[in-house]
């Protein structure tokens, strides 16, 4: 993607130009925004899977308790 004066915009360029470094810092962590979003999605999916597994374990335990009672 180019902007008005013709050089590739730093956010969309794979190469750094002198005076226009690639912007990779996001907040204080020094990572790219894409990487930040990717990490957030991975963490969300991990926590969702852990939650679902915990629920499945609870249901299995309840079934076992009911089977013992019956």
PDB file of N, CA, C, O and CB in Angstrom:
ATOM      1  N   UNK A   1       0.850  -1.178   0.000  1.00  0.00           N
ATOM      2  CA  UNK A   1       0.000   0.000   0.000  1.00  0.00           C
ATOM      3  C   UNK A   1       0.891   1.234   0.000  1.00  0.00           C
ATOM      4  O   UNK A   1       1.815   1.342   0.806  1.00  0.00           O
ATOM      5  CB  UNK A   1      -0.964   0.002   1.223  1.00  0.00           C
ATOM      6  N   UNK A   2       0.616   2.143  -0.887  1.00  0.00           N
ATOM      7  CA  UNK A   2       1.401   3.371  -0.912  1.00  0.00           C
ATOM      8  C   UNK A   2       0.524   4.535  -0.484  1.00  0.00           C
ATOM      9  O   UNK A   2      -0.695   4.517  -0.656  1.00  0.00           O
ATOM     10  CB  UNK A   2       1.999   3.623  -2.320  1.00  0.00           C
ATOM     11  N   UNK A   3       1.169   5.543   0.075  1.00  0.00           N
ATOM     12  CA  UNK A   3       0.429   6.742   0.442  1.00  0.00           C
ATOM     13  C   UNK A   3       0.891   7.880  -0.447  1.00  0.00           C
ATOM     14  O   UNK A   3       1.708   7.671  -1.344  1.00  0.00           O
ATOM     15  CB  UNK A   3       0.625   7.092   1.944  1.00  0.00           C
ATOM     16  N   UNK A   4       0.384   9.075  -0.215  1.00  0.00           N
ATOM     17  CA  UNK A   4       0.506  10.191  -1.153  1.00  0.00           C
ATOM     18  C   UNK A   4       1.909  10.446  -1.685  1.00  0.00           C
ATOM     19  O   UNK A   4       2.067  10.680  -2.883  1.00  0.00           O
ATOM     20  CB  UNK A   4       0.024  11.415  -0.504  1.00  0.00           C
ATOM     21  N   UNK A   5       2.927  10.409  -0.839  1.00  0.00           N
ATOM     22  CA  UNK A   5       4.251  10.765  -1.332  1.00  0.00           C
ATOM     23  C   UNK A   5       5.003   9.587  -1.946  1.00  0.00           C
ATOM     24  O   UNK A   5       6.171   9.731  -2.308  1.00  0.00           O
ATOM     25  CB  UNK A   5       5.062  11.346  -0.217  1.00  0.00           C
ATOM     26  N   UNK A   6       4.360   8.428  -2.069  1.00  0.00           N
ATOM     27  CA  UNK A   6       4.916   7.374  -2.896  1.00  0.00           C
ATOM     28  C   UNK A   6       5.687   6.270  -2.194  1.00  0.00           C
ATOM     29  O   UNK A   6       5.859   5.196  -2.771  1.00  0.00           O
ATOM     30  CB  UNK A   6       5.777   7.970  -3.861  1.00  0.00           C
ATOM     31  N   UNK A   7       6.163   6.490  -0.959  1.00  0.00           N
ATOM     32  CA  UNK A   7       6.895   5.399  -0.322  1.00  0.00           C
ATOM     33  C   UNK A   7       5.912   4.435   0.332  1.00  0.00           C
ATOM     34  O   UNK A   7       4.791   4.807   0.676  1.00  0.00           O
ATOM     35  CB  UNK A   7       7.901   5.944   0.721  1.00  0.00           C
ATOM     36  N   UNK A   8       6.354   3.189   0.497  1.00  0.00           N
ATOM     37  CA  UNK A   8       5.487   2.200   1.143  1.00  0.00           C
ATOM     38  C   UNK A   8       5.291   2.574   2.595  1.00  0.00           C
ATOM     39  O   UNK A   8       6.242   2.920   3.295  1.00  0.00           O
ATOM     40  CB  UNK A   8       6.079   0.777   1.028  1.00  0.00           C
ATOM     41  N   UNK A   9       4.063   2.503   3.036  1.00  0.00           N
ATOM     42  CA  UNK A   9       3.779   2.837   4.421  1.00  0.00           C
ATOM     43  C   UNK A   9       4.431   1.804   5.333  1.00  0.00           C
ATOM     44  O   UNK A   9       4.432   0.612   5.027  1.00  0.00           O
ATOM     45  CB  UNK A   9       2.254   2.907   4.671  1.00  0.00           C
ATOM     46  N   UNK A  10       4.978   2.258   6.438  1.00  0.00           N
ATOM     47  CA  UNK A  10       5.747   1.373   7.326  1.00  0.00           C
ATOM     48  C   UNK A  10       4.922   0.205   7.842  1.00  0.00           C
ATOM     49  O   UNK A  10       5.459  -0.885   8.036  1.00  0.00           O
ATOM     50  CB  UNK A  10       6.291   2.160   8.499  1.00  0.00           C
ATOM     51  N   UNK A  11       3.630   0.406   8.070  1.00  0.00           N
ATOM     52  CA  UNK A  11       2.809  -0.674   8.613  1.00  0.00           C
ATOM     53  C   UNK A  11       2.583  -1.795   7.610  1.00  0.00           C
ATOM     54  O   UNK A  11       2.348  -2.940   7.995  1.00  0.00           O
ATOM     55  CB  UNK A  11       1.478  -0.130   9.069  1.00  0.00           C
ATOM     56  N   UNK A  12       2.655  -1.461   6.305  1.00  0.00           N
ATOM     57  CA  UNK A  12       2.319  -2.447   5.281  1.00  0.00           C
ATOM     58  C   UNK A  12       3.533  -2.917   4.496  1.00  0.00           C
ATOM     59  O   UNK A  12       3.409  -3.734   3.583  1.00  0.00           O
ATOM     60  CB  UNK A  12       1.302  -1.875   4.336  1.00  0.00           C
ATOM     61  N   UNK A  13       4.693  -2.410   4.844  1.00  0.00           N
ATOM     62  CA  UNK A  13       5.898  -2.763   4.113  1.00  0.00           C
ATOM     63  C   UNK A  13       6.658  -3.854   4.849  1.00  0.00           C
ATOM     64  O   UNK A  13       6.779  -3.821   6.074  1.00  0.00           O
ATOM     65  CB  UNK A  13       6.789  -1.532   3.909  1.00  0.00           C
ATOM     66  N   UNK A  14       7.173  -4.826   4.090  1.00  0.00           N
ATOM     67  CA  UNK A  14       7.952  -5.885   4.725  1.00  0.00           C
ATOM     68  C   UNK A  14       9.395  -5.443   4.938  1.00  0.00           C
ATOM     69  O   UNK A  14      10.123  -6.060   5.716  1.00  0.00           O
ATOM     70  CB  UNK A  14       7.910  -7.163   3.878  1.00  0.00           C
ATOM     71  N   UNK A  15       9.813  -4.385   4.257  1.00  0.00           N
ATOM     72  CA  UNK A  15      11.181  -3.896   4.389  1.00  0.00           C
ATOM     73  C   UNK A  15      11.172  -2.570   5.140  1.00  0.00           C
ATOM     74  O   UNK A  15      10.272  -1.749   4.966  1.00  0.00           O
ATOM     75  CB  UNK A  15      11.850  -3.736   3.000  1.00  0.00           C
ATOM     76  N   UNK A  16      12.181  -2.377   5.970  1.00  0.00           N
ATOM     77  CA  UNK A  16      12.317  -1.098   6.655  1.00  0.00           C
ATOM     78  C   UNK A  16      13.111  -0.160   5.763  1.00  0.00           C
ATOM     79  O   UNK A  16      14.117  -0.552   5.171  1.00  0.00           O
ATOM     80  CB  UNK A  16      13.005  -1.267   8.044  1.00  0.00           C
ATOM     81  N   UNK A  17      12.655   1.073   5.671  1.00  0.00           N
ATOM     82  CA  UNK A  17      13.412   2.083   4.934  1.00  0.00           C
ATOM     83  C   UNK A  17      14.095   2.996   5.944  1.00  0.00           C
ATOM     84  O   UNK A  17      13.626   3.149   7.072  1.00  0.00           O
ATOM     85  CB  UNK A  17      12.485   2.901   3.969  1.00  0.00           C
ATOM     86  N   UNK A  18      15.180   3.587   5.541  1.00  0.00           N
ATOM     87  CA  UNK A  18      15.891   4.497   6.424  1.00  0.00           C
ATOM     88  C   UNK A  18      14.973   5.668   6.745  1.00  0.00           C
ATOM     89  O   UNK A  18      14.435   6.320   5.850  1.00  0.00           O
ATOM     90  CB  UNK A  18      17.223   4.987   5.780  1.00  0.00           C
ATOM     91  N   UNK A  19      14.809   5.916   8.018  1.00  0.00           N
ATOM     92  CA  UNK A  19      13.945   7.014   8.427  1.00  0.00           C
ATOM     93  C   UNK A  19      12.500   6.598   8.639  1.00  0.00           C
ATOM     94  O   UNK A  19      11.731   7.321   9.273  1.00  0.00           O
ATOM     95  CB  UNK A  19      14.000   8.099   7.411  1.00  0.00           C
ATOM     96  N   UNK A  20      12.127   5.447   8.116  1.00  0.00           N
ATOM     97  CA  UNK A  20      10.762   4.966   8.285  1.00  0.00           C
ATOM     98  C   UNK A  20      10.794   3.518   8.765  1.00  0.00           C
ATOM     99  O   UNK A  20      10.475   2.605   8.003  1.00  0.00           O
ATOM    100  CB  UNK A  20       9.961   5.092   6.960  1.00  0.00           C
ATOM    101  N   UNK A  21      11.175   3.303  10.018  1.00  0.00           N
ATOM    102  CA  UNK A  21      11.274   1.918  10.489  1.00  0.00           C
ATOM    103  C   UNK A  21       9.914   1.242  10.572  1.00  0.00           C
ATOM    104  O   UNK A  21       8.889   1.894  10.770  1.00  0.00           O
ATOM    105  CB  UNK A  21      11.947   1.874  11.849  1.00  0.00           C
ATOM    106  N   UNK A  22       9.924  -0.055  10.418  1.00  0.00           N
ATOM    107  CA  UNK A  22       8.691  -0.829  10.546  1.00  0.00           C
ATOM    108  C   UNK A  22       8.171  -0.689  11.971  1.00  0.00           C
ATOM    109  O   UNK A  22       8.916  -0.863  12.936  1.00  0.00           O
ATOM    110  CB  UNK A  22       8.925  -2.330  10.184  1.00  0.00           C
ATOM    111  N   UNK A  23       6.901  -0.375  12.089  1.00  0.00           N
ATOM    112  CA  UNK A  23       6.326  -0.193  13.421  1.00  0.00           C
ATOM    113  C   UNK A  23       5.896  -1.544  13.971  1.00  0.00           C
ATOM    114  O   UNK A  23       4.917  -2.128  13.507  1.00  0.00           O
ATOM    115  CB  UNK A  23       5.125   0.791  13.383  1.00  0.00           C
ATOM    116  N   UNK A  24       6.623  -2.030  14.948  1.00  0.00           N
ATOM    117  CA  UNK A  24       6.296  -3.341  15.502  1.00  0.00           C
ATOM    118  C   UNK A  24       5.908  -3.275  16.968  1.00  0.00           C
ATOM    119  O   UNK A  24       5.434  -4.266  17.524  1.00  0.00           O
ATOM    120  CB  UNK A  24       7.461  -4.275  15.332  1.00  0.00           C
ATOM    121  N   UNK A  25       6.101  -2.129  17.604  1.00  0.00           N
ATOM    122  CA  UNK A  25       5.810  -2.111  19.032  1.00  0.00           C
ATOM    123  C   UNK A  25       4.328  -1.858  19.273  1.00  0.00           C
ATOM    124  O   UNK A  25       3.716  -0.995  18.643  1.00  0.00           O
ATOM    125  CB  UNK A  25       6.654  -1.044  19.741  1.00  0.00           C
ATOM    126  N   UNK A  26       3.774  -2.619  20.184  1.00  0.00           N
ATOM    127  CA  UNK A  26       2.387  -2.407  20.594  1.00  0.00           C
ATOM    128  C   UNK A  26       2.397  -2.307  22.105  1.00  0.00           C
ATOM    129  O   UNK A  26       2.679  -3.284  22.799  1.00  0.00           O
ATOM    130  CB  UNK A  26       1.432  -3.565  20.093  1.00  0.00           C
ATOM    131  N   UNK A  27       2.090  -1.124  22.616  1.00  0.00           N
ATOM    132  CA  UNK A  27       2.165  -0.917  24.054  1.00  0.00           C
ATOM    133  C   UNK A  27       3.600  -1.024  24.520  1.00  0.00           C
ATOM    134  O   UNK A  27       4.522  -0.582  23.835  1.00  0.00           O
ATOM    135  CB  UNK A  27       1.286  -1.924  24.795  1.00  0.00           C
ATOM    136  N   UNK A  28       3.784  -1.611  25.683  1.00  0.00           N
ATOM    137  CA  UNK A  28       5.129  -1.748  26.242  1.00  0.00           C
ATOM    138  C   UNK A  28       5.764  -3.079  25.872  1.00  0.00           C
ATOM    139  O   UNK A  28       6.920  -3.325  26.216  1.00  0.00           O
ATOM    140  CB  UNK A  28       5.087  -1.602  27.752  1.00  0.00           C
ATOM    141  N   UNK A  29       5.027  -3.944  25.177  1.00  0.00           N
ATOM    142  CA  UNK A  29       5.499  -5.318  24.984  1.00  0.00           C
ATOM    143  C   UNK A  29       6.443  -5.463  23.791  1.00  0.00           C
ATOM    144  O   UNK A  29       7.181  -6.444  23.705  1.00  0.00           O
ATOM    145  CB  UNK A  29       4.319  -6.241  24.803  1.00  0.00           C
ATOM    146  N   UNK A  30       6.426  -4.500  22.874  1.00  0.00           N
ATOM    147  CA  UNK A  30       7.340  -4.553  21.746  1.00  0.00           C
ATOM    148  C   UNK A  30       7.021  -5.639  20.744  1.00  0.00           C
ATOM    149  O   UNK A  30       7.929  -6.167  20.102  1.00  0.00           O
ATOM    150  CB  UNK A  30       8.714  -4.739  22.235  1.00  0.00           C
ATOM    151  N   UNK A  31       5.741  -5.990  20.591  1.00  0.00           N
ATOM    152  CA  UNK A  31       5.346  -6.983  19.595  1.00  0.00           C
ATOM    153  C   UNK A  31       4.386  -6.338  18.615  1.00  0.00           C
ATOM    154  O   UNK A  31       3.817  -5.285  18.902  1.00  0.00           O
ATOM    155  CB  UNK A  31       4.700  -8.228  20.262  1.00  0.00           C
ATOM    156  N   UNK A  32       4.203  -6.961  17.461  1.00  0.00           N
ATOM    157  CA  UNK A  32       3.306  -6.400  16.469  1.00  0.00           C
ATOM    158  C   UNK A  32       1.861  -6.557  16.918  1.00  0.00           C
ATOM    159  O   UNK A  32       1.538  -7.429  17.724  1.00  0.00           O
ATOM    160  CB  UNK A  32       3.521  -7.067  15.108  1.00  0.00           C
ATOM    161  N   UNK A  33       1.009  -5.708  16.391  1.00  0.00           N
ATOM    162  CA  UNK A  33      -0.413  -5.754  16.732  1.00  0.00           C
ATOM    163  C   UNK A  33      -1.013  -7.086  16.315  1.00  0.00           C
ATOM    164  O   UNK A  33      -1.828  -7.650  17.045  1.00  0.00           O
ATOM    165  CB  UNK A  33      -1.172  -4.595  16.064  1.00  0.00           C
ATOM    166  N   UNK A  34      -0.621  -7.604  15.136  1.00  0.00           N
ATOM    167  CA  UNK A  34      -1.124  -8.906  14.674  1.00  0.00           C
ATOM    168  C   UNK A  34      -0.752 -10.010  15.654  1.00  0.00           C
ATOM    169  O   UNK A  34      -1.569 -10.879  15.957  1.00  0.00           O
ATOM    170  CB  UNK A  34      -0.569  -9.236  13.275  1.00  0.00           C
ATOM    171  N   UNK A  35       0.466  -9.975  16.143  1.00  0.00           N
ATOM    172  CA  UNK A  35       0.916 -10.986  17.102  1.00  0.00           C
ATOM    173  C   UNK A  35       0.133 -10.860  18.411  1.00  0.00           C
ATOM    174  O   UNK A  35      -0.223 -11.860  19.033  1.00  0.00           O
ATOM    175  CB  UNK A  35       2.437 -10.846  17.368  1.00  0.00           C
ATOM    176  N   UNK A  36      -0.129  -9.609  18.818  1.00  0.00           N
ATOM    177  CA  UNK A  36      -0.909  -9.372  20.034  1.00  0.00           C
ATOM    178  C   UNK A  36      -2.301  -9.985  19.905  1.00  0.00           C
ATOM    179  O   UNK A  36      -2.767 -10.668  20.816  1.00  0.00           O
ATOM    180  CB  UNK A  36      -1.015  -7.861  20.323  1.00  0.00           C
ATOM    181  N   UNK A  37      -2.970  -9.740  18.765  1.00  0.00           N
ATOM    182  CA  UNK A  37      -4.309 -10.294  18.533  1.00  0.00           C
ATOM    183  C   UNK A  37      -4.240 -11.816  18.494  1.00  0.00           C
ATOM    184  O   UNK A  37      -5.104 -12.491  19.055  1.00  0.00           O
ATOM    185  CB  UNK A  37      -4.912  -9.746  17.213  1.00  0.00           C
ATOM    186  N   UNK A  38      -3.222 -12.356  17.838  1.00  0.00           N
ATOM    187  CA  UNK A  38      -3.062 -13.813  17.750  1.00  0.00           C
ATOM    188  C   UNK A  38      -2.915 -14.420  19.147  1.00  0.00           C
ATOM    189  O   UNK A  38      -3.531 -15.443  19.446  1.00  0.00           O
ATOM    190  CB  UNK A  38      -1.835 -14.173  16.876  1.00  0.00           C
ATOM    191  N   UNK A  39      -2.105 -13.799  19.998  1.00  0.00           N
ATOM    192  CA  UNK A  39      -1.929 -14.311  21.359  1.00  0.00           C
ATOM    193  C   UNK A  39      -3.225 -14.235  22.149  1.00  0.00           C
ATOM    194  O   UNK A  39      -3.550 -15.150  22.907  1.00  0.00           O
ATOM    195  CB  UNK A  39      -0.831 -13.533  22.083  1.00  0.00           C
ATOM    196  N   UNK A  40      -3.971 -13.138  21.974  1.00  0.00           N
ATOM    197  CA  UNK A  40      -5.252 -13.008  22.679  1.00  0.00           C
ATOM    198  C   UNK A  40      -6.214 -14.105  22.254  1.00  0.00           C
ATOM    199  O   UNK A  40      -6.885 -14.698  23.098  1.00  0.00           O
ATOM    200  CB  UNK A  40      -5.878 -11.630  22.417  1.00  0.00           C
ATOM    201  N   UNK A  41      -6.290 -14.384  20.946  1.00  0.00           N
ATOM    202  CA  UNK A  41      -7.188 -15.432  20.453  1.00  0.00           C
ATOM    203  C   UNK A  41      -6.772 -16.801  20.980  1.00  0.00           C
ATOM    204  O   UNK A  41      -7.619 -17.599  21.383  1.00  0.00           O
ATOM    205  CB  UNK A  41      -7.209 -15.444  18.919  1.00  0.00           C
ATOM    206  N   UNK A  42      -5.472 -17.072  20.975  1.00  0.00           N
ATOM    207  CA  UNK A  42      -4.981 -18.355  21.488  1.00  0.00           C
ATOM    208  C   UNK A  42      -5.347 -18.508  22.960  1.00  0.00           C
ATOM    209  O   UNK A  42      -5.794 -19.575  23.381  1.00  0.00           O
ATOM    210  CB  UNK A  42      -3.449 -18.469  21.301  1.00  0.00           C
ATOM    211  N   UNK A  43      -5.160 -17.446  23.744  1.00  0.00           N
ATOM    212  CA  UNK A  43      -5.497 -17.507  25.168  1.00  0.00           C
ATOM    213  C   UNK A  43      -6.986 -17.713  25.377  1.00  0.00           C
ATOM    214  O   UNK A  43      -7.390 -18.463  26.266  1.00  0.00           O
ATOM    215  CB  UNK A  43      -5.047 -16.236  25.878  1.00  0.00           C
ATOM    216  N   UNK A  44      -7.818 -17.048  24.558  1.00  0.00           N
ATOM    217  CA  UNK A  44      -9.264 -17.204  24.686  1.00  0.00           C
ATOM    218  C   UNK A  44      -9.684 -18.634  24.375  1.00  0.00           C
ATOM    219  O   UNK A  44     -10.494 -19.218  25.095  1.00  0.00           O
ATOM    220  CB  UNK A  44      -9.994 -16.227  23.760  1.00  0.00           C
ATOM    221  N   UNK A  45      -9.137 -19.197  23.305  1.00  0.00           N
ATOM    222  CA  UNK A  45      -9.482 -20.572  22.925  1.00  0.00           C
ATOM    223  C   UNK A  45      -9.004 -21.549  23.999  1.00  0.00           C
ATOM    224  O   UNK A  45      -9.720 -22.485  24.353  1.00  0.00           O
ATOM    225  CB  UNK A  45      -8.859 -20.936  21.549  1.00  0.00           C
ATOM    226  N   UNK A  46      -7.799 -21.331  24.514  1.00  0.00           N
ATOM    227  CA  UNK A  46      -7.282 -22.198  25.579  1.00  0.00           C
ATOM    228  C   UNK A  46      -8.189 -22.178  26.800  1.00  0.00           C
ATOM    229  O   UNK A  46      -8.513 -23.230  27.352  1.00  0.00           O
ATOM    230  CB  UNK A  46      -5.869 -21.772  25.976  1.00  0.00           C
ATOM    231  N   UNK A  47      -8.602 -20.981  27.228  1.00  0.00           N
ATOM    232  CA  UNK A  47      -9.450 -20.902  28.416  1.00  0.00           C
ATOM    233  C   UNK A  47     -10.822 -21.510  28.154  1.00  0.00           C
ATOM    234  O   UNK A  47     -11.410 -22.118  29.048  1.00  0.00           O
ATOM    235  CB  UNK A  47      -9.599 -19.448  28.868  1.00  0.00           C
ATOM    236  N   UNK A  48     -11.339 -21.352  26.933  1.00  0.00           N
ATOM    237  CA  UNK A  48     -12.627 -21.959  26.590  1.00  0.00           C
ATOM    238  C   UNK A  48     -12.530 -23.480  26.633  1.00  0.00           C
ATOM    239  O   UNK A  48     -13.410 -24.144  27.181  1.00  0.00           O
ATOM    240  CB  UNK A  48     -13.091 -21.494  25.197  1.00  0.00           C
ATOM    241  N   UNK A  49     -11.467 -24.032  26.060  1.00  0.00           N
ATOM    242  CA  UNK A  49     -11.288 -25.487  26.075  1.00  0.00           C
ATOM    243  C   UNK A  49     -11.123 -26.015  27.500  1.00  0.00           C
ATOM    244  O   UNK A  49     -11.671 -27.062  27.845  1.00  0.00           O
ATOM    245  CB  UNK A  49     -10.071 -25.880  25.229  1.00  0.00           C
ATOM    246  N   UNK A  50     -10.369 -25.290  28.324  1.00  0.00           N
ATOM    247  CA  UNK A  50     -10.213 -25.698  29.720  1.00  0.00           C
ATOM    248  C   UNK A  50     -11.554 -25.683  30.444  1.00  0.00           C
ATOM    249  O   UNK A  50     -11.863 -26.589  31.218  1.00  0.00           O
ATOM    250  CB  UNK A  50      -9.214 -24.782  30.439  1.00  0.00           C
ATOM    251  N   UNK A  51     -12.343 -24.649  30.184  1.00  0.00           N
ATOM    252  CA  UNK A  51     -13.663 -24.533  30.811  1.00  0.00           C
ATOM    253  C   UNK A  51     -14.558 -25.695  30.387  1.00  0.00           C
ATOM    254  O   UNK A  51     -15.217 -26.315  31.222  1.00  0.00           O
ATOM    255  CB  UNK A  51     -14.326 -23.184  30.441  1.00  0.00           C
ATOM    256  N   UNK A  52     -14.579 -25.987  29.090  1.00  0.00           N
ATOM    257  CA  UNK A  52     -15.414 -27.082  28.593  1.00  0.00           C
ATOM    258  C   UNK A  52     -14.954 -28.425  29.155  1.00  0.00           C
ATOM    259  O   UNK A  52     -15.780 -29.271  29.498  1.00  0.00           O
ATOM    260  CB  UNK A  52     -15.389 -27.118  27.060  1.00  0.00           C
ATOM    261  N   UNK A  53     -13.644 -28.621  29.250  1.00  0.00           N
ATOM    262  CA  UNK A  53     -13.122 -29.871  29.801  1.00  0.00           C
ATOM    263  C   UNK A  53     -13.513 -30.012  31.273  1.00  0.00           C
ATOM    264  O   UNK A  53     -13.862 -31.099  31.733  1.00  0.00           O
ATOM    265  CB  UNK A  53     -11.588 -29.933  29.646  1.00  0.00           C
ATOM    266  N   UNK A  54     -13.448 -28.887  32.010  1.00  0.00           N
ATOM    267  CA  UNK A  54     -13.836 -28.920  33.427  1.00  0.00           C
ATOM    268  C   UNK A  54     -15.312 -29.275  33.563  1.00  0.00           C
ATOM    269  O   UNK A  54     -15.689 -30.051  34.441  1.00  0.00           O
ATOM    270  CB  UNK A  54     -13.548 -27.560  34.106  1.00  0.00           C
ATOM    271  N   UNK A  55     -16.150 -28.704  32.693  1.00  0.00           N
ATOM    272  CA  UNK A  55     -17.585 -29.018  32.733  1.00  0.00           C
ATOM    273  C   UNK A  55     -17.813 -30.495  32.420  1.00  0.00           C
ATOM    274  O   UNK A  55     -18.628 -31.155  33.064  1.00  0.00           O
ATOM    275  CB  UNK A  55     -18.368 -28.132  31.734  1.00  0.00           C
ATOM    276  N   UNK A  56     -17.090 -31.006  31.428  1.00  0.00           N
ATOM    277  CA  UNK A  56     -17.236 -32.418  31.062  1.00  0.00           C
ATOM    278  C   UNK A  56     -16.833 -33.311  32.235  1.00  0.00           C
ATOM    279  O   UNK A  56     -17.478 -34.324  32.505  1.00  0.00           O
ATOM    280  CB  UNK A  56     -16.381 -32.751  29.812  1.00  0.00           C
ATOM    281  N   UNK A  57     -15.764 -32.925  32.924  1.00  0.00           N
ATOM    282  CA  UNK A  57     -15.307 -33.689  34.087  1.00  0.00           C
ATOM    283  C   UNK A  57     -16.348 -33.654  35.200  1.00  0.00           C
ATOM    284  O   UNK A  57     -16.594 -34.664  35.859  1.00  0.00           O
ATOM    285  CB  UNK A  57     -13.964 -33.139  34.599  1.00  0.00           C
ATOM    286  N   UNK A  58     -16.966 -32.473  35.412  1.00  0.00           N
ATOM    287  CA  UNK A  58     -18.012 -32.362  36.435  1.00  0.00           C
ATOM    288  C   UNK A  58     -19.193 -33.263  36.098  1.00  0.00           C
ATOM    289  O   UNK A  58     -19.727 -33.947  36.971  1.00  0.00           O
ATOM    290  CB  UNK A  58     -18.483 -30.902  36.572  1.00  0.00           C
ATOM    291  N   UNK A  59     -19.596 -33.263  34.840  1.00  0.00           N
ATOM    292  CA  UNK A  59     -20.735 -34.088  34.416  1.00  0.00           C
ATOM    293  C   UNK A  59     -20.407 -35.567  34.598  1.00  0.00           C
ATOM    294  O   UNK A  59     -21.252 -36.341  35.048  1.00  0.00           O
ATOM    295  CB  UNK A  59     -21.105 -33.798  32.937  1.00  0.00           C
ATOM    296  N   UNK A  60     -19.177 -35.961  34.247  1.00  0.00           N
ATOM    297  CA  UNK A  60     -18.768 -37.360  34.433  1.00  0.00           C
ATOM    298  C   UNK A  60     -18.809 -37.743  35.909  1.00  0.00           C
ATOM    299  O   UNK A  60     -19.255 -38.836  36.258  1.00  0.00           O
ATOM    300  CB  UNK A  60     -17.353 -37.591  33.866  1.00  0.00           C
ATOM    301  N   UNK A  61     -18.343 -36.844  36.775  1.00  0.00           N
ATOM    302  CA  UNK A  61     -18.357 -37.119  38.213  1.00  0.00           C
ATOM    303  C   UNK A  61     -19.791 -37.247  38.714  1.00  0.00           C
ATOM    304  O   UNK A  61     -20.087 -38.127  39.523  1.00  0.00           O
ATOM    305  CB  UNK A  61     -17.616 -36.009  38.987  1.00  0.00           C
ATOM    306  N   UNK A  62     -20.685 -36.377  38.243  1.00  0.00           N
ATOM    307  CA  UNK A  62     -22.093 -36.464  38.646  1.00  0.00           C
ATOM    308  C   UNK A  62     -22.707 -37.782  38.187  1.00  0.00           C
ATOM    309  O   UNK A  62     -23.448 -38.419  38.936  1.00  0.00           O
ATOM    310  CB  UNK A  62     -22.892 -35.281  38.072  1.00  0.00           C
ATOM    311  N   UNK A  63     -22.400 -38.187  36.964  1.00  0.00           N
ATOM    312  CA  UNK A  63     -22.925 -39.462  36.453  1.00  0.00           C
ATOM    313  C   UNK A  63     -22.439 -40.627  37.303  1.00  0.00           C
ATOM    314  O   UNK A  63     -23.200 -41.545  37.607  1.00  0.00           O
ATOM    315  CB  UNK A  63     -22.509 -39.672  34.986  1.00  0.00           C
ATOM    316  N   UNK A  64     -21.161 -40.583  37.687  1.00  0.00           N
ATOM    317  CA  UNK A  64     -20.610 -41.650  38.526  1.00  0.00           C
ATOM    318  C   UNK A  64     -21.291 -41.682  39.887  1.00  0.00           C
ATOM    319  O   UNK A  64     -21.587 -42.754  40.413  1.00  0.00           O
ATOM    320  CB  UNK A  64     -19.098 -41.469  38.700  1.00  0.00           C
ATOM    321  N   UNK A  65     -21.540 -40.501  40.459  1.00  0.00           N
ATOM    322  CA  UNK A  65     -22.219 -40.438  41.757  1.00  0.00           C
ATOM    323  C   UNK A  65     -23.638 -40.976  41.660  1.00  0.00           C
ATOM    324  O   UNK A  65     -24.093 -41.704  42.541  1.00  0.00           O
ATOM    325  CB  UNK A  65     -22.241 -39.000  42.284  1.00  0.00           C
ATOM    326  N   UNK A  66     -24.337 -40.616  40.586  1.00  0.00           N
ATOM    327  CA  UNK A  66     -25.707 -41.103  40.393  1.00  0.00           C
ATOM    328  C   UNK A  66     -25.699 -42.619  40.216  1.00  0.00           C
ATOM    329  O   UNK A  66     -26.558 -43.321  40.749  1.00  0.00           O
ATOM    330  CB  UNK A  66     -26.368 -40.418  39.166  1.00  0.00           C
ATOM    331  N   UNK A  67     -24.717 -43.113  39.461  1.00  0.00           N
ATOM    332  CA  UNK A  67     -24.629 -44.562  39.244  1.00  0.00           C
ATOM    333  C   UNK A  67     -24.383 -45.291  40.565  1.00  0.00           C
ATOM    334  O   UNK A  67     -24.910 -46.382  40.781  1.00  0.00           O
ATOM    335  CB  UNK A  67     -23.503 -44.893  38.235  1.00  0.00           C
ATOM    336  N   UNK A  68     -23.587 -44.692  41.444  1.00  0.00           N
ATOM    337  CA  UNK A  68     -23.318 -45.306  42.748  1.00  0.00           C
ATOM    338  C   UNK A  68     -24.590 -45.306  43.594  1.00  0.00           C
ATOM    339  O   UNK A  68     -24.886 -46.281  44.284  1.00  0.00           O
ATOM    340  CB  UNK A  68     -22.175 -44.556  43.485  1.00  0.00           C
ATOM    341  N   UNK A  69     -25.339 -44.199  43.535  1.00  0.00           N
ATOM    342  CA  UNK A  69     -26.574 -44.100  44.319  1.00  0.00           C
ATOM    343  C   UNK A  69     -27.636 -45.078  43.832  1.00  0.00           C
ATOM    344  O   UNK A  69     -28.387 -45.639  44.629  1.00  0.00           O
ATOM    345  CB  UNK A  69     -27.121 -42.679  44.262  1.00  0.00           C
ATOM    346  N   UNK A  70     -27.692 -45.276  42.525  1.00  0.00           N
ATOM    347  CA  UNK A  70     -28.703 -46.191  41.957  1.00  0.00           C
ATOM    348  C   UNK A  70     -28.184 -47.595  42.089  1.00  0.00           C
ATOM    349  O   UNK A  70     -28.856 -48.543  41.683  1.00  0.00           O
ATOM    350  CB  UNK A  70     -29.023 -45.858  40.459  1.00  0.00           C
TER     351      UNK A  70
END
